[in-house]
Amino acid sequence: MNPDFPIPTLSRSATGLTLEGVELAEIAARFGTPTYVYSLSALRDAFAAYQAALAGRKSLVCYAVKANSNLGVLSAFARWGAGFDIVSGGELARVIAAGGDPGKTVFSGVGKSAAELRQALEADIRCFNVESSAELERLNMIAGELGKRAPIAFRVNPDVDPKTHPYISTGLRNNKFGVAFDDARTLYRHAATLPHISVSGIACHIGSQLLDPAPMAEATDKLLALVDALKSDGITLDHFDFGGGLGIRYRDETPPAVADYLAPLIERLAGRHEEICFEPGRSLVGNAGLLLTRIEYLKHGEEKNFAIVDAAMNDLIRPALYDAYHEVVAVRERETTAEVFEIVGPICESGDFLAHDRSLAVQQGDLLALLSAGAYGMGMSSNYNTRARAAEVIVDGEQVLLVRERETIEALFALERALPPA
């Protein structure tokens, strides 16, 4: 293990980078590039940290499927007893296909369709995190048609600043998510009167890539006051769902350990009967994965040098979308003089970059590893420029498991139809 790398199971041998017991160069030779590579050991250890922090408490860790929805990843978490946080009917289908338990699944999201609500009711999921009064009425109606009662929690917007990137801040009053804190008590009272609704819990999620426990602790204090007010109204809840959002190290961040991040919440809930639910995503998978890519060309310009690789913004959009930083490491160290490069892909967009101003001693054909790519990498990929999406593998010790085949170009237009001859 090399503590210099954000990925705990990544290390450098005499011949190059290895993940667990496998040379990345061997993976590239076997599966090609670009390829997403995940460490099963890192996934297991990240999940175990939540279990250890919650030991002795009635709790449920629901992995946020949107972070990385590969069936191999989902099946691993299902094997370890995780629940799941979903935001679409498609994600529910993935959970079930991977062997996950719908009874441990919570359904979040602001735009659940009637078909998705019906699908989730028929699967008997754990809870619907309701985000509007209109959604509540629709859910009550569909549950009635099915002869069921839908378990719900309102996702309450506590208007707490999580101090993160504005695109991944979700708990402020001007965000689209959740119901307003000042409206929540009235909504709960109304929900308790509906014949096909079972009021179960309360939920919130203030944002992603959180590095300070204080905003979440502030949100918890507000939720506790609301829950106690609801109890005086005769409405008793059975669980708190605090969402996810714990950050990871990409560059020089110092995120708290899971136990330290959860400690203020657990302390505030001491002596209470409610189950504690969390929905971590990035903190479980982000530093369990990397994107392996090969340099196609080195191009020296008047002002900048470019390392043009076979991965692109369609494979990893976070840099273009958020100006996000991913550490870039040469798989094989060379003794040649390092140069500063822009790491760019072949897509016809000036925004197609993966990294700026990186000092690398590399040659054409060399492999690069983009680290901390296990979360919101493959899940946000696309087929822009008719590019087939990458393969995905999981490394388990010395074993490499292909968990997603590389797409073929033919598959990209298999559902399309050309116009008939004129």
Buried (B, 14 or more C-beta within 10 A) or exposed (E): EEEEBBBBBBBBEEEBBBBBBBBBBEBBEEBBBBBBBBBBBBBBBBBEBBBEBBEEBEBBBBBBBBBBBBBBBBBBBBEBEBBBBBBBBEBBEBBBEBEBBBEBBBBBBBEBEEEBBBBBBEBEBBBBBBBBBEBBBBBBEBBBEEEBBBBBBBBBBBBBEBBBBEEBBBBBEEBEBBBEBEBBBEBBBEBBEBEBBBBBBBBBBBBBBBBBBEBBBBBBEBBBEBBEEBEEEEBEBBBBBBBBBBBBBBEEEEBBEBBEBBBBBBEBBEEEEBBBBBBBBBBBBBBBBBBBBBBBEBBEEEEEBBBBBBBBBBBBBBBBBBEBBBBBBBBBBEEEEEBEBBBBBBBEBEEBBBBBEBEBBBEEEBBBBBBBBBBBBBBBBEBBBEBBBBBBBBBBEEEBEBBBEBBEEEEBEEEEEEEEEE
